């Protein structure tokens, strides 16, 4: 089913992002994590695409196995960087042949070397829409501004171009301050971006990893959280407990404000995200929450 239709259902909806494993050991962890999140009945899972198409065949092998081995709704990531128009359309055709209805269309790294005049994600979205109008197309958005954007206004304009080209829904890059996301939503709606926007959340279980990912995607570290994590770096278990608690509170606040759901960046690990989702679902059934009957 198309993600745009899933997002119309009563929420909250949860989704999980994975990347294709590169080693035999990583593959075991990957399928264990897939099995674990499957029990949570996610709205969908997404599978990332290797930088500049560097792991195209292994990516498609993983997609095919995921499609055959599970009953999960799949969103296939695909990046235009360093692909010709012919190569991109071949990739989209393969995704369609696998019976996958959803694509997250991205620019990717090295997009300036792309052939056939395709430079931005909006160009790619328009190409998909032209050749496969039946597909549901998602795109990425940056609550804290894309690292290459000159300013917030330019970044929002690029985002609007993605929607005008045919994006049906947006998934945000990770962030740690909910105010940033709420302000971003207001700015997006103010310029006419009306498609569903799903917040992306990373439960922090390892400080160095979170710092590295935050730097890559332009997410600002939340000082109180990261200072406390730094103080716990010699106590991995306590660090994970704190990261899970913070993510749970973050998600609860986002959902209380009417977001469509939560998209979790799992880093191919299921424990933290499973704990967060279970805590949120359990809290929804507590009879003594404010606004519910005693």
Secondary structure, 3 states (H helix, E strand, C coil): CCHHHHCCCCCCEEEEEECCCCCHHHHHHHHHHHHHHHCCCCCEEEECCCHHHCCHHHHHHHHHHHHHHCCCCEEEEEECCCCCHHHHHHHHHHHHHCCCCEEEEECCCCHHHCCCCCCCHHHHHHHHHHHCCCCEEEEEECCCCCCCCCCHHHHHHHHHHHHHHCCCEEEEEECCCHHHHHHHHHHHHHCCCCCEEEEEECCCCCHHHHHHHHHHHCCCCCHHHHHHHHHCCCCHHHHHHHHHHHHHHHHHHHHHCCCCEEEEECCCCCHHHHHHHHHHHHHHCCCCCCCCCC
